[in-house]
Amino acid sequence: MIPSSELILNPTGSIYHLNLLPDHISDTILTVGDPARVEQVSRHFDSVEFETAHREFVTHVGYYHGKRLTVLSTGMGTDNIDIVMNELDALVNIDFMARTVRPAEERISLRIIRLGTSGSLQADVPIGAMLATEHAVGLDSLMQFYPLVETGLETEIATELQQTLGLPYAPYVVRGSDLLREQLGVGMVMGNTLTCPGFYGPQGRRLRLDLRQPDYISRLQNFRHQSAEGVFRLSNFEMETAGYYALGRLLGHEVLSLNAIVANRATGEFAENAPAVVDALIERTLQRL
């Protein structure tokens, strides 16, 4: 049995942070960072059957063209994604009454699609673009605590990027769901996303504080790794995708990050109407599900 200190349930029987019961979610889950963006997705639904909110985690469940969908806000950062992914997995793969993990043959693989904003690192990934993440690179420490197994290519990229940035640790690199990317990413920019453990210094922004590496952004923009699969470069950055991809691999879920590009760090621009860029991404994703 999983102890009550590890699998924490509310008095209602719902999972601790998300405040959800197993019946509350569908097998396809759309996630957004901003709690206010949940309604920006669910307003497109034909009907909404369930709503709840606990802390920054807002959930709507409903139907879009006959398909049952869940939209959930996560807040920002891979520390929150650690909560979201583990608790979503628990809802479908742990028996709450018995407090035991379901047998392998009974486990469910969820389809989890992140719909989020992101900043471009490259001048040729313009504001307004929709980008589907192929590989995610995590600069955060989340995978220091899990037994993630990376491919040879992923390890090569991580090692080379560590040397390029002069980091005391290796980033983690994880490829997302090819299945979901082929379904949802058609016509979008394909890119590799850097997940940063902060919005300012870790993304090379300077207000009053200087950066430890003044040329940090140019190092990211110019990074290239040559392999038999082609040339790998970093196209954009945000704060969650690598956590999604790594935990998705570990837990056996199909995960894809779709990015609305609202800033371009190469040109110094920010979208005049960022909500419209996000809404266009939401509508396209819903139409393809």
KERO-459378 format. One record per residue (C-alpha): chain; x, z, y; residue number from 1. Coordinates in nm, 3 decimals, m for minus. Each point is the difference from the previous one (the first is absolute). Layout:
N
+------+---------+---------+---------+-----+
| unit |       x |       z |       y | pos |
+------+---------+---------+---------+-----+
|    A |       X |       Z |       Y | NUM |
...
+------+---------+---------+---------+-----+
END
This chain:
289
+------+---------+---------+---------+-----+
| unit |       x |       z |       y | pos |
+------+---------+---------+---------+-----+
|    A |   0.000 |   0.000 |   0.000 |   1 |
|    A |   0.110 |  m0.073 |   0.354 |   2 |
|    A |   0.009 |   0.335 |   0.190 |   3 |
|    A |  m0.237 |   0.054 |   0.293 |   4 |
|    A |   0.304 |   0.031 |   0.230 |   5 |
|    A |   0.096 |  m0.362 |  m0.086 |   6 |
|    A |  m0.340 |  m0.171 |  m0.029 |   7 |
|    A |  m0.183 |   0.167 |   0.288 |   8 |
|    A |  m0.377 |  m0.046 |   0.009 |   9 |
|    A |  m0.245 |   0.106 |   0.268 |  10 |
|    A |  m0.300 |   0.224 |  m0.086 |  11 |
|    A |  m0.209 |  m0.317 |  m0.029 |  12 |
|    A |   0.238 |  m0.132 |  m0.268 |  13 |
|    A |   0.143 |  m0.264 |   0.234 |  14 |
|    A |   0.372 |  m0.076 |   0.027 |  15 |
|    A |   0.172 |   0.222 |   0.257 |  16 |
|    A |   0.097 |  m0.221 |   0.296 |  17 |
|    A |  m0.217 |  m0.309 |  m0.041 |  18 |
|    A |  m0.314 |   0.208 |  m0.073 |  19 |
|    A |  m0.114 |  m0.260 |  m0.254 |  20 |
|    A |  m0.153 |   0.013 |  m0.347 |  21 |
|    A |   0.078 |  m0.268 |  m0.261 |  22 |
|    A |  m0.339 |  m0.170 |   0.056 |  23 |
|    A |   0.074 |  m0.038 |   0.369 |  24 |
|    A |   0.256 |  m0.282 |  m0.032 |  25 |
|    A |  m0.004 |  m0.358 |  m0.123 |  26 |
|    A |   0.276 |  m0.180 |  m0.188 |  27 |
|    A |   0.091 |  m0.195 |   0.316 |  28 |
|    A |   0.112 |   0.215 |   0.293 |  29 |
|    A |   0.085 |  m0.113 |   0.353 |  30 |
|    A |   0.218 |   0.242 |   0.191 |  31 |
|    A |   0.060 |   0.026 |   0.373 |  32 |
|    A |   0.216 |   0.241 |   0.197 |  33 |
|    A |  m0.234 |   0.078 |   0.290 |  34 |
|    A |  m0.319 |   0.195 |  m0.091 |  35 |
|    A |  m0.187 |  m0.195 |   0.269 |  36 |
|    A |   0.088 |  m0.324 |  m0.181 |  37 |
|    A |  m0.209 |   0.095 |  m0.305 |  38 |
|    A |  m0.317 |  m0.092 |   0.188 |  39 |
|    A |   0.171 |  m0.318 |   0.119 |  40 |
|    A |   0.007 |  m0.103 |  m0.367 |  41 |
|    A |  m0.329 |   0.146 |  m0.127 |  42 |
|    A |  m0.205 |  m0.156 |   0.282 |  43 |
|    A |   0.047 |  m0.326 |  m0.192 |  44 |
|    A |  m0.156 |   0.150 |  m0.314 |  45 |
|    A |  m0.354 |  m0.096 |  m0.101 |  46 |
|    A |  m0.070 |   0.368 |  m0.062 |  47 |
|    A |   0.184 |   0.335 |   0.001 |  48 |
|    A |  m0.094 |   0.246 |  m0.275 |  49 |
|    A |   0.237 |   0.288 |   0.070 |  50 |
|    A |   0.202 |   0.144 |   0.287 |  51 |
|    A |   0.225 |   0.304 |   0.027 |  52 |
|    A |   0.278 |   0.128 |   0.222 |  53 |
|    A |   0.261 |   0.270 |  m0.052 |  54 |
|    A |   0.296 |   0.038 |   0.236 |  55 |
|    A |   0.132 |  m0.353 |   0.066 |  56 |
|    A |  m0.150 |  m0.134 |  m0.323 |  57 |
|    A |  m0.325 |  m0.187 |   0.074 |  58 |
|    A |  m0.171 |  m0.186 |  m0.285 |  59 |
|    A |  m0.286 |  m0.252 |  m0.004 |  60 |
|    A |  m0.128 |  m0.156 |  m0.323 |  61 |
|    A |  m0.233 |  m0.297 |   0.002 |  62 |
|    A |  m0.070 |  m0.357 |  m0.104 |  63 |
|    A |   0.129 |  m0.327 |   0.138 |  64 |
|    A |  m0.166 |  m0.310 |  m0.147 |  65 |
|    A |  m0.093 |   0.199 |  m0.309 |  66 |
|    A |   0.347 |   0.150 |  m0.057 |  67 |
|    A |   0.042 |   0.377 |   0.023 |  68 |
|    A |   0.288 |   0.090 |   0.230 |  69 |
|    A |   0.160 |   0.316 |   0.133 |  70 |
|    A |   0.171 |   0.023 |   0.339 |  71 |
|    A |   0.215 |   0.305 |   0.065 |  72 |
|    A |   0.218 |   0.115 |   0.289 |  73 |
|    A |   0.338 |   0.148 |  m0.084 |  74 |
|    A |   0.160 |   0.104 |   0.326 |  75 |
|    A |   0.360 |  m0.102 |   0.064 |  76 |
|    A |   0.316 |   0.028 |  m0.207 |  77 |
|    A |   0.103 |   0.002 |  m0.364 |  78 |
|    A |  m0.056 |   0.376 |  m0.021 |  79 |
|    A |  m0.372 |  m0.074 |   0.038 |  80 |
|    A |   0.023 |  m0.289 |  m0.244 |  81 |
|    A |   0.141 |   0.245 |  m0.255 |  82 |
|    A |  m0.325 |   0.197 |   0.032 |  83 |
|    A |  m0.228 |  m0.305 |  m0.002 |  84 |
|    A |   0.154 |  m0.179 |  m0.299 |  85 |
|    A |   0.028 |   0.311 |  m0.217 |  86 |
|    A |  m0.356 |   0.111 |   0.076 |  87 |
|    A |  m0.153 |  m0.347 |  m0.046 |  88 |
|    A |   0.178 |  m0.022 |  m0.335 |  89 |
|    A |  m0.123 |   0.345 |  m0.097 |  90 |
|    A |  m0.359 |  m0.104 |   0.071 |  91 |
|    A |   0.012 |  m0.270 |  m0.268 |  92 |
|    A |   0.270 |   0.116 |  m0.243 |  93 |
|    A |  m0.040 |   0.378 |  m0.026 |  94 |
|    A |  m0.293 |   0.182 |  m0.160 |  95 |
|    A |  m0.087 |   0.261 |   0.262 |  96 |
|    A |  m0.202 |   0.215 |  m0.240 |  97 |
|    A |   0.270 |   0.015 |  m0.270 |  98 |
|    A |   0.286 |  m0.023 |   0.255 |  99 |
|    A |   0.180 |  m0.247 |  m0.224 | 100 |
|    A |   0.140 |  m0.351 |   0.051 | 101 |
|    A |  m0.216 |  m0.262 |  m0.167 | 102 |
|    A |   0.149 |  m0.183 |  m0.303 | 103 |
|    A |   0.197 |  m0.314 |   0.084 | 104 |
|    A |  m0.269 |  m0.228 |  m0.144 | 105 |
|    A |  m0.261 |   0.152 |   0.236 | 106 |
|    A |   0.199 |  m0.016 |   0.321 | 107 |
|    A |  m0.124 |  m0.211 |   0.288 | 108 |
|    A |   0.211 |  m0.222 |   0.222 | 109 |
|    A |  m0.136 |  m0.007 |   0.353 | 110 |
|    A |   0.032 |  m0.289 |   0.248 | 111 |
|    A |   0.124 |   0.150 |   0.327 | 112 |
|    A |   0.038 |  m0.216 |   0.311 | 113 |
|    A |   0.155 |   0.139 |   0.318 | 114 |
|    A |  m0.132 |  m0.157 |   0.320 | 115 |
|    A |   0.233 |   0.109 |   0.277 | 116 |
|    A |   0.174 |  m0.084 |   0.322 | 117 |
|    A |   0.368 |  m0.085 |   0.009 | 118 |
|    A |   0.277 |  m0.114 |   0.228 | 119 |
|    A |   0.195 |  m0.318 |  m0.065 | 120 |
|    A |   0.380 |   0.008 |  m0.016 | 121 |
|    A |   0.037 |  m0.376 |   0.020 | 122 |
|    A |  m0.082 |  m0.238 |   0.285 | 123 |
|    A |  m0.161 |  m0.246 |  m0.244 | 124 |
|    A |  m0.259 |   0.258 |  m0.117 | 125 |
|    A |  m0.221 |  m0.007 |   0.311 | 126 |
|    A |  m0.258 |   0.240 |   0.136 | 127 |
|    A |  m0.335 |  m0.070 |  m0.163 | 128 |
|    A |   0.153 |  m0.100 |  m0.334 | 129 |
|    A |  m0.131 |   0.141 |  m0.326 | 130 |
|    A |   0.280 |   0.098 |  m0.236 | 131 |
|    A |  m0.018 |   0.082 |  m0.372 | 132 |
|    A |   0.285 |   0.223 |  m0.114 | 133 |
|    A |   0.199 |  m0.121 |  m0.299 | 134 |
|    A |   0.266 |   0.274 |  m0.010 | 135 |
|    A |  m0.013 |   0.332 |   0.182 | 136 |
|    A |   0.316 |   0.189 |   0.096 | 137 |
|    A |  m0.032 |   0.374 |   0.050 | 138 |
|    A |   0.230 |   0.183 |   0.241 | 139 |
|    A |  m0.189 |   0.326 |  m0.066 | 140 |
|    A |   0.094 |   0.261 |  m0.262 | 141 |
|    A |  m0.317 |  m0.008 |  m0.212 | 142 |
|    A |   0.162 |  m0.163 |  m0.303 | 143 |
|    A |   0.266 |   0.270 |  m0.014 | 144 |
|    A |  m0.267 |   0.201 |  m0.183 | 145 |
|    A |  m0.133 |  m0.258 |  m0.251 | 146 |
|    A |   0.166 |  m0.194 |  m0.286 | 147 |
|    A |  m0.044 |  m0.346 |   0.151 | 148 |
|    A |   0.161 |  m0.279 |  m0.203 | 149 |
|    A |   0.108 |  m0.298 |   0.210 | 150 |
|    A |   0.089 |  m0.351 |  m0.116 | 151 |
|    A |   0.354 |  m0.134 |   0.028 | 152 |
|    A |  m0.091 |  m0.200 |   0.312 | 153 |
|    A |  m0.167 |   0.299 |   0.161 | 154 |
|    A |   0.306 |   0.216 |  m0.063 | 155 |
|    A |   0.231 |  m0.268 |   0.143 | 156 |
|    A |  m0.207 |  m0.025 |   0.319 | 157 |
|    A |  m0.012 |   0.379 |   0.037 | 158 |
|    A |   0.377 |   0.035 |  m0.042 | 159 |
|    A |   0.080 |  m0.277 |   0.245 | 160 |
|    A |  m0.244 |   0.132 |   0.260 | 161 |
|    A |   0.146 |   0.349 |  m0.035 | 162 |
|    A |   0.341 |  m0.142 |   0.083 | 163 |
|    A |  m0.134 |  m0.209 |   0.289 | 164 |
|    A |  m0.170 |   0.298 |   0.162 | 165 |
|    A |   0.266 |   0.256 |  m0.094 | 166 |
|    A |  m0.259 |   0.227 |  m0.162 | 167 |
|    A |   0.102 |   0.310 |  m0.199 | 168 |
|    A |  m0.258 |  m0.097 |  m0.265 | 169 |
|    A |  m0.131 |  m0.321 |  m0.153 | 170 |
|    A |  m0.343 |  m0.125 |   0.106 | 171 |
|    A |  m0.248 |  m0.085 |  m0.275 | 172 |
|    A |  m0.129 |  m0.353 |  m0.047 | 173 |
|    A |  m0.321 |  m0.085 |  m0.187 | 174 |
|    A |  m0.192 |  m0.323 |  m0.054 | 175 |
|    A |  m0.377 |   0.016 |   0.046 | 176 |
|    A |  m0.277 |  m0.152 |  m0.209 | 177 |
|    A |   0.050 |  m0.372 |  m0.063 | 178 |
|    A |  m0.362 |  m0.016 |  m0.123 | 179 |
|    A |  m0.148 |   0.129 |   0.325 | 180 |
|    A |   0.243 |  m0.194 |   0.219 | 181 |
|    A |  m0.098 |  m0.327 |  m0.170 | 182 |
|    A |  m0.369 |   0.081 |   0.051 | 183 |
|    A |   0.005 |   0.139 |   0.353 | 184 |
|    A |   0.319 |  m0.129 |   0.160 | 185 |
|    A |  m0.066 |  m0.375 |  m0.008 | 186 |
|    A |   0.073 |  m0.148 |   0.342 | 187 |
|    A |   0.165 |   0.318 |   0.125 | 188 |
|    A |   0.364 |   0.052 |   0.088 | 189 |
|    A |   0.192 |   0.135 |  m0.301 | 190 |
|    A |   0.247 |   0.268 |   0.096 | 191 |
|    A |   0.200 |   0.307 |  m0.088 | 192 |
|    A |  m0.103 |   0.319 |   0.174 | 193 |
|    A |   0.221 |   0.288 |   0.109 | 194 |
|    A |  m0.175 |   0.338 |  m0.022 | 195 |
|    A |   0.141 |   0.246 |   0.253 | 196 |
|    A |  m0.031 |   0.381 |   0.010 | 197 |
|    A |  m0.107 |  m0.001 |   0.366 | 198 |
|    A |  m0.127 |  m0.217 |   0.284 | 199 |
|    A |   0.270 |   0.043 |   0.263 | 200 |
|    A |   0.364 |   0.044 |  m0.106 | 201 |
|    A |  m0.050 |  m0.121 |  m0.359 | 202 |
|    A |  m0.150 |  m0.322 |   0.141 | 203 |
|    A |   0.270 |  m0.036 |   0.265 | 204 |
|    A |  m0.214 |   0.103 |   0.297 | 205 |
|    A |   0.164 |   0.177 |   0.291 | 206 |
|    A |  m0.185 |   0.198 |   0.265 | 207 |
|    A |   0.217 |   0.295 |   0.111 | 208 |
|    A |   0.211 |   0.034 |  m0.314 | 209 |
|    A |   0.285 |  m0.232 |  m0.092 | 210 |
|    A |   0.036 |  m0.137 |  m0.350 | 211 |
|    A |   0.286 |   0.102 |  m0.225 | 212 |
|    A |   0.056 |  m0.373 |  m0.066 | 213 |
|    A |  m0.057 |  m0.201 |   0.323 | 214 |
|    A |  m0.004 |  m0.326 |  m0.200 | 215 |
|    A |  m0.245 |   0.132 |  m0.262 | 216 |
|    A |  m0.270 |  m0.262 |   0.064 | 217 |
|    A |   0.245 |  m0.291 |  m0.007 | 218 |
|    A |   0.141 |   0.127 |  m0.331 | 219 |
|    A |  m0.352 |  m0.008 |  m0.146 | 220 |
|    A |  m0.077 |  m0.342 |   0.147 | 221 |
|    A |   0.322 |  m0.154 |  m0.129 | 222 |
|    A |  m0.004 |   0.156 |  m0.347 | 223 |
|    A |   0.005 |  m0.261 |  m0.278 | 224 |
|    A |   0.042 |   0.031 |  m0.377 | 225 |
|    A |   0.071 |  m0.315 |  m0.198 | 226 |
|    A |  m0.111 |  m0.017 |  m0.364 | 227 |
|    A |  m0.125 |  m0.250 |  m0.257 | 228 |
|    A |  m0.352 |   0.065 |   0.138 | 229 |
|    A |   0.103 |  m0.110 |   0.349 | 230 |
|    A |   0.085 |   0.173 |   0.325 | 231 |
|    A |  m0.150 |   0.341 |   0.064 | 232 |
|    A |  m0.057 |   0.111 |   0.359 | 233 |
|    A |  m0.202 |   0.275 |   0.166 | 234 |
|    A |  m0.301 |  m0.142 |   0.183 | 235 |
|    A |  m0.187 |   0.301 |   0.139 | 236 |
|    A |  m0.020 |   0.377 |  m0.002 | 237 |
|    A |  m0.258 |   0.278 |  m0.014 | 238 |
|    A |  m0.031 |   0.348 |  m0.159 | 239 |
|    A |  m0.182 |  m0.013 |  m0.337 | 240 |
|    A |   0.044 |  m0.309 |  m0.217 | 241 |
|    A |   0.303 |   0.104 |  m0.207 | 242 |
|    A |  m0.173 |   0.324 |  m0.096 | 243 |
|    A |  m0.303 |  m0.198 |  m0.118 | 244 |
|    A |   0.207 |  m0.244 |  m0.202 | 245 |
|    A |   0.221 |   0.261 |  m0.164 | 246 |
|    A |  m0.284 |   0.232 |  m0.098 | 247 |
|    A |  m0.209 |  m0.297 |  m0.110 | 248 |
|    A |   0.277 |  m0.102 |  m0.239 | 249 |
|    A |   0.043 |   0.355 |  m0.130 | 250 |
|    A |  m0.373 |   0.058 |  m0.050 | 251 |
|    A |  m0.092 |  m0.347 |  m0.125 | 252 |
|    A |  m0.218 |  m0.129 |   0.287 | 253 |
|    A |  m0.011 |  m0.344 |   0.164 | 254 |
|    A |   0.097 |   0.047 |   0.366 | 255 |
|    A |   0.037 |  m0.243 |   0.289 | 256 |
|    A |   0.076 |   0.054 |   0.367 | 257 |
|    A |  m0.153 |  m0.242 |   0.251 | 258 |
|    A |   0.133 |   0.027 |   0.353 | 259 |
|    A |  m0.149 |  m0.094 |   0.335 | 260 |
|    A |   0.298 |  m0.076 |   0.222 | 261 |
|    A |  m0.070 |   0.160 |   0.339 | 262 |
|    A |   0.354 |   0.030 |   0.137 | 263 |
|    A |   0.311 |  m0.217 |  m0.007 | 264 |
|    A |   0.324 |   0.192 |   0.048 | 265 |
|    A |   0.206 |  m0.317 |   0.029 | 266 |
|    A |  m0.196 |  m0.123 |   0.302 | 267 |
|    A |  m0.108 |   0.338 |   0.140 | 268 |
|    A |  m0.371 |  m0.086 |  m0.012 | 269 |
|    A |  m0.308 |   0.203 |  m0.096 | 270 |
|    A |  m0.343 |  m0.146 |  m0.079 | 271 |
|    A |  m0.242 |  m0.001 |   0.293 | 272 |
|    A |  m0.291 |   0.055 |  m0.238 | 273 |
|    A |   0.138 |   0.176 |  m0.309 | 274 |
|    A |  m0.347 |   0.099 |  m0.137 | 275 |
|    A |  m0.097 |  m0.369 |  m0.016 | 276 |
|    A |   0.314 |  m0.077 |  m0.204 | 277 |
|    A |  m0.090 |   0.280 |  m0.242 | 278 |
|    A |  m0.363 |  m0.111 |  m0.024 | 279 |
|    A |   0.105 |  m0.354 |  m0.088 | 280 |
|    A |   0.211 |   0.141 |  m0.286 | 281 |
|    A |  m0.291 |   0.215 |  m0.121 | 282 |
|    A |  m0.242 |  m0.294 |  m0.002 | 283 |
|    A |   0.240 |  m0.230 |  m0.184 | 284 |
|    A |   0.076 |   0.265 |  m0.262 | 285 |
|    A |  m0.368 |   0.076 |  m0.064 | 286 |
|    A |  m0.079 |  m0.370 |  m0.040 | 287 |
|    A |   0.269 |  m0.034 |  m0.270 | 288 |
|    A |  m0.085 |   0.306 |  m0.207 | 289 |
+------+---------+---------+---------+-----+
END
